[in-house]
Amino acid sequence: MTVVRSRGSDQIQTYVEPAIRALLDRLDPGNRLVAAYQLGYCDADGSPAASQGKGLRPALALLSARATGAEPDAGVPAAVAVELAHTFSLLHDDVMDGDTERRHRPTAWTVFGVGPAILAGDALIGLAYEALVEVPGGNPAALRLAQDVRALIAGQMADLSFEKRDDVTLEECLTMVGNKTAALLSGSCALGALVCGGPPGLVDGLSRFGHHLGLAFQLVDDVLGIWGDPRRTGKPVGSDLRARKRSIPVVRALTGGDAAGEALAELYRSPAALTDEDVARASGLVEASGAREWTQQRAWQETELARAELEALDLPDDVRAGLADVADFIPGRDH
């Protein structure tokens, strides 16, 4: 378990995981196996395994529900929906990026094939909507999730388009992140309150808190994608650089107008596959440009903006503490 789950892990294990497993039982055997593998519930042969996810999004959804004064289990449909939507995105993302490892295990598409991984993702997003529309008055939450997933997909499309361009701006990159990552985190902070009929001011404030949190999360993720310890991240060292991704530190370096950025641009334009030496050199160039420090500082700034939104909300003390725990965790996380 991670720090994120420390305050709400019991509730996730007690309420959310059983609800997800019950929804998975609605699927045909093939999709159920791939989905359960992706969620960490089983190995490729179907034998039980320990879940390895951070539990960040469902924890936020449960806290969002409790922000309205509801009981912990009232937010379960929202928590289930955001976790299934997130898992849907990871299944598709791994296929598109060609990633072969996630959370220290082979990615689902390398185990079961591209087609089954895509179909399992499709099945999970369908279950996410089922979880919400089956709640009395759950249509506003389902609509919000649909909007967040649409933004996520737009962000993913932009991310893919960046791979074919060498003129990506930092503003474009930040907008992409706001869609691809921050939209669903913002939704995670709003959906619980929506399911429980929370007032618009509370929902909007939680949503803004989650948006800033999501930006900070991705900024840190981009740093870890270059300098993270594979033993903690579950991904090969320098994986983003090897794939020539236009992550935020890379785009900040490429647009900085200094010698390090120009050298990095030349390396990225090379038609040959990047060697381990090339990846190490690229990492050094990004750092020399000041982009690593800039990205880390921007993550702290977004976290402070999230904390300011939190301070402006009238919340139960334990809910405020739980949300603050998440804000404290994100800028310093190492996985």
N, C-alpha and C positions, 0 to 999 in steps of 0.2 A: 504493500500500500504506500501511497505517496503522502506528502504533507497536505496536499489538496483534500484528501479524503479523510484526514484525521478527525475532523470535527463531525462529519456527516457520514462516515463510512458504514456505521451500524445501520443507519436508515437506508442507505443504498442496498446493503446486503439483505436487509429485512423486507423492504418494500419494492425496490426497483428491479433488482435482478430476478426475483420470482415472476414479476409481471412481464419482463422481457422474455423469459423462458416460456411463459404461457402463450405469448404472442407467437413465438417461433414455432410452437406446436401447430399453428394454423397452416404452416407452410408444407409444401411437398417435401419428401425426404431429402432430395438433392439440394434444394435451396436452404433447407434447414441446416444441413451439415456444413455448407460453406459459410452461412451466416454465423452459426455457433462457433466455428473455427475462428472467424474474424474477430468475434467478440471475446475470444479467449476462453470460451466455455468448454471446448473440447479440442483434442488433437485431430489430425487429418483422418484417422481411422474411427473417429467418433468416441474414443475413450475420454473420460472427464479430464479437464485441465483447470488450473487456477486462472481466473480472469486477471489480466495485466494492465487494463486501462487506467487512466488517471481518475476517471469518474468526475471530471471537472464540470461538464455541462449538466448532468443530472443533479449534482450537488447544488449547483446554482439554481436550477429549476425548483428543487425542494425548498430552498431558502426563499425563493421568490414567492412561493405559495404561503409560506409561514409569515412572510411580511404582511399578509392581509389578516393575520390572526387565525388562520386555518390550522387544523391539525396536520402533522407531518405527512400522513398518507394522502391528503387531499391533492398534493402536487405530483403524485405518482404518474398520472397520464402524461403530464408535461415532461417530467424527467425521462420517462420511457421514450417519448417522441423525439426529444432532442438527441438522446443517445443513439437511437436508431438512424436518425437523419445524419448524424456525424459519421456513423459507421458506414452508411451508404456512400458518403463522400469519400471516405478512405479507400473503400474497395475500388471505386472508379479512379481515384487519384493514383493509386499504385499501378493500375493498368496503364494510364496515360503517361506516367513518368517512367515506367519500366523499372520501378523499385523492386528489389528482390528480397528485402528484409524489412520487417516492422516489428517492434517490440521483441527483438531477439528471436524471431521466428521467420521462416520463409513466408512471403506474402501469399495471399490466397490464390492469386492468379497463377503463381508458379507451382502451386500444389494441385489445383483443380482445373486450371486452364483459364484463358481469357473470357470465354463465353460464360462459364458458370460464375465467375467472379462478378461480371457485369449484371447477370440476372439476379444474383443474390443481393446485390446493391439495390436493384429495382424492387425486389421483394421487400426489402427493409424499409424503403421510403413509403411504400404502400402501407405497411404495418404502422408506421409512424402516424400517418393520417387517421388510420382506423382507431388508434389509441385516443386521439383527440375528439373525433366526431362521435364516439360512443359515450362521451361524457355529456350529461345534460347541460345545454348552453355552451358546448365546446366549439361552436363554429367560429367565434372570433379568434380563438387560439389556433384553430386549423388554418384560418386565413393568414394569420401572422406567420405561421410556420411556412406556408406556401410562399409568402413574400420573401422570407429569409432564404429559403432554398433557391428561389429564383435569383436572388442576389448572389448567393454562393456560386451558382452555375455561371452567372455572368463573370464573376471574378475568376473562376477556373478557365473560362474561355479567353479572358484577357491574359492570364498567365501563360496559356499555351501560345497565344499570338506573340508574346514577348520573345519566345524562343527563336522566332524568325526575324526579329528586328534588332538593329544595333543602335536605335535612336530612342529607346525607352527613357522617359523622363522620371524623375523621382516622384513627382506629383501623380503621374499615371500609376506608378508602382504602389504608392500609398492608397490610392483609390481602389486598386485591385485588391489589396489586403483588406480594406474596409468592407469589401463585398465577400471575398473568399473565406475569410476567417472571422472578422468582427461581426458580420450579420448574424451568424448562428449563435455566437456567444451573447450578443445583445438579446436575441430571441430567448436564449436559455434563461436570462435574467428577467424576462417579461412573461413568459408563457405560464409559469406557475401562478402568478398573480392574475393573469387573464382567465385561467381555468377556474380560479376561485372568486371571480367577479370583483377583483380589486378596482379601486377608483382610477380614472385615467391619469391623474397626476402621479400616482405611485407607479403605475405601469410605465409611464414615459420616463420617470426618473431612473427606475431600474434598468430600462432599456439603454439610456445614455451611459449609465455606469458600465453596463456590459459592452457597449461599443468601444469605450476607451480601454477597457480590460482586454478586449479582443485585439485591438491594435497593438497593445503592449505584448500580448501573448505571441503574436506573429513576429514582431520585431525580435524578441528573444529567440523564437524558433529559427529565424534566419541566421542569427549569430551561432546557434548550436549546429545549424546545417553546415557550417564551415569549420567551427572550432570545437564542437562538442565531442565529448569522450564517447566513442562507440559503445563502451561497456555500460554507459548510462542512457544514451539516446536510442540504442538498438539499431542504428544505421551506420554504414561504413563511413570512415573519416573523410571529410571533404566531399561528401556525396553531391551536394548542390553545385560545387565548382566543377566536378567531373562531368556533370550533366549540363554545364554552362547555363545554369538557371540565372535569370535576372532577379535575384533576391534583392532585398532592400540594401544590404551592405554593398553588394556588387554594383547596383545602379548608382548608389551614392559615390562609389569610387570612380565609376566610369564617367560620371558627369561632373567630377570635381575639378577638372581642368589642370591637373598636375601630371608630373612625369609618371607616377605610379599608376594613375588611371589610364594613361595612354598605353603603357606597357601591358596592362591588363586587357585593354581593348584589343591589342594586337594578338595576345594569347587566345582570347575568345574567338577571334576571327580565323584562327588556324584551322584548316580542314581536318587535320589529323586528330585522332583520339588523344586526350590528355593523359600523359603518363603520371605516375606517382610524383615524380619530380616537378612536373608542370603544375599539378594540384598544389603542392607545397609552395611553389613560387607564386601562384595565384593568390593563395592565402596570405602570403607575406605582402604582396602588393596591395591587397584590400586593406590590410592593417596599416601599411605605411601611408596610405592615403588619408588615414584618420576615420575611415568609414566604420570600423568596428566600434570605436569610441562614440561616434555620432549616433549609431544605431542603439547602443546601450543607453545613452543619455535620453534619446527620444522615447525609449521604453519606459524609463523612469518618469518622464514628463507625462506620458499617457496614463501611467499608474496614478500619479498625483491628481490628474483631472478626474479619474474614476473615483478617487477618495473624496474629492470635492463634491461630486454628485451624491455620494453616499451620505456625506455630512448634512446635505440639504434635505434628506428624507426623514420622515417620522417613522421610525422602525422599532420593533421590540429589541431590547438590548442583545439577546442571544443571536438574533438574526443579523444585526449590525456587526457583531463580533465575527460571525461566520463569513459574511461577505468580506470583511476586512482581512480575515485570514487568507482568502483567495487573493486579494489585492497584494498582500505582503509576499505571498508565495511566488507570484508570476515573474517579477523582474529579476529575481535571483535564482530561478530554477535551473537545473542542469540536465533535464530530460523532458 
